[in-house]
Amino acid sequence: MSTEISIKAQGLGKKFSREWIFRNLNLELFQGDKLAVLGANGSGKSTLLQVLSGVMPFSQGELHYYMGNSSLPPDQFFQYFSVCTPYLELIEEFTLEEFLNFHFSFKKIRKGEEIDKLIQLMYLESSRNKQIKFFSSGMRQRVKLAVAFYSSTPVLLLDEPTMNLDRKGVGWFLEQVEETCGDRLVVVCSNQKHEYEFCEKELLINNYK
C-alpha cells in the first residue's frame, strides 16, 4: 500500500471581503514534486500556502489530500507537513535545547538524526542553553528552518525561507535543501531566485486573479 502524499486543488479560490486573492486555481502535486509559488510582495503567495496547508479556509473550489489512493481527512494533514514562514513564532521563553525537545515531542525527528547533532548543524552549540528571546533574527531563522527540514514529514512548506539570513546562511539553507528534500513534496513561496532554483515547477500567483 502506497503511503505517498499528494494534494489536488480544483477551481480553488480565496477572497477577503470582496477582493479575490486568487481564484480558479487548479493544481496537482505529488510526493517528490518541488513547486515555486512566485509573485511580488502582497500578491497572495503566503495566503495560498496557508490554504494549501489547511490552516486557512478557502472561499471556492475543492482541496483534497491523498495518501496513496486513499483520501486523507483535512484535519489529519497537519501531521504530514512541516512549515517555515515569517509569521511562525518561536517560544521565546524556552532555551534552544528546550524548544527542540518540545518540538520533537510532537513531530518525529528524521531517521538517523538527534537533537545534539541538529544544534551543531545550526552552528548554535554555544547558544544551547540561551533563551530564544535573546537570539538574533538570523539565529531564529536557522532554528525555524532546521525544525522544518529535520522533522520527519513528507511535505515541506517554505515562505521566504532565507529572510534574515546572510550569504553564509543562504549557503547553509541550500545545503539543507540538498540534504533533506529529495523525496519530499516541497512548496516554496518566494521572489528570490536563490530560494527556489531547485524547484522543477513554477506557479505565478498573478495568473489567478
Long-range contacts (C-beta under 8 A, 24 or more apart in sequence): 1-68, 2-67, 2-68, 2-69, 3-67, 3-68, 4-30, 4-31, 4-67, 4-68, 4-154, 5-31, 5-65, 5-66, 5-67, 5-72, 5-80, 5-154, 5-155, 5-185, 6-30, 6-31, 6-65, 6-66, 6-185, 7-52, 7-63, 7-64, 7-65, 7-66, 7-155, 7-185, 8-62, 8-63, 8-64, 8-66, 9-52, 9-61, 9-62, 9-63, 9-64, 10-61, 10-62, 10-63, 11-60, 11-61, 11-62, 12-51, 12-58, 12-60, 12-61, 12-62, 12-63, 13-58, 13-59, 13-60, 13-61, 13-208, 14-44, 14-47, 14-48, 14-51, 14-56, 14-58, 14-59, 15-59, 20-209, 21-47, 21-48, 22-47, 22-48, 22-205, 22-208, 22-209, 23-60, 23-208, 23-209, 24-61, 24-208, 25-61, 25-208, 27-203, 29-185, 29-187, 30-185, 31-154, 31-155, 31-183, 31-184, 31-185, 32-182, 32-183, 32-184, 32-185, 33-185, 33-186, 33-200, 33-201, 34-181, 34-186, 34-188, 34-198, 34-199, 34-200, 34-201, 35-186, 35-187, 35-188, 35-199, 35-201, 35-202, 35-203, 36-188, 36-189, 36-190, 36-196, 36-199, 36-201, 36-202, 36-203, 37-187, 37-188, 37-189, 37-190, 37-203, 37-205, 38-190, 38-191, 38-196, 38-202, 38-203, 38-204, 38-205, 39-191, 39-204, 39-205, 39-206, 40-191, 40-206, 41-191, 43-205, 43-206, 44-205, 45-159, 45-189, 45-190, 45-205, 46-85, 46-86, 46-87, 46-159, 46-189, 48-189, 48-205, 49-83, 49-85, 49-157, 49-159, 49-187, 49-189, 52-157, 52-187, 53-77, 53-78, 53-81, 53-83, 53-157, 54-78, 79-153, 80-153, 80-154, 80-155, 81-153, 81-154, 81-155, 81-156, 81-157, 82-107, 82-147, 82-148, 82-149, 82-151, 82-153, 82-155, 82-156, 82-157, 83-148, 83-156, 83-157, 83-158, 83-159, 84-144, 84-145, 84-147, 84-148, 84-157, 84-158, 84-159, 84-161, 85-157, 85-158, 85-159, 85-160, 86-159, 86-160, 86-163, 87-159, 88-144, 90-132, 90-140, 90-143, 90-144, 91-132, 92-131, 92-132, 92-133, 93-131, 93-132, 93-133, 94-131, 94-132, 95-128, 95-129, 95-130, 95-131, 95-132, 96-124, 96-127, 96-128, 96-129, 96-130, 96-132, 96-135, 96-143, 97-128, 97-129, 99-132, 99-143, 100-147, 103-147, 103-151, 104-147, 104-151, 107-147, 107-151, 107-152, 107-153, 108-151, 108-152, 109-150, 109-151, 109-152, 110-150, 110-151, 110-152, 110-180, 111-152, 113-150, 118-146, 118-150, 121-146, 121-150, 122-146, 123-172, 137-164, 138-164, 138-165, 138-166, 138-169, 140-164, 141-165, 141-169, 142-169, 142-172, 145-173, 145-176, 146-176, 149-176, 149-177, 149-179, 149-180, 149-181, 150-180, 153-184, 154-183, 154-184, 154-185, 155-184, 155-185, 155-186, 155-187, 156-180, 156-181, 156-184, 156-185, 156-186, 156-187, 157-186, 157-187, 158-186, 158-187, 158-188, 158-189, 158-190, 158-195, 159-188, 159-189, 159-190, 160-189, 160-190, 160-192, 160-195, 161-188, 161-190, 161-195, 162-192, 162-194, 162-195, 170-194, 174-198
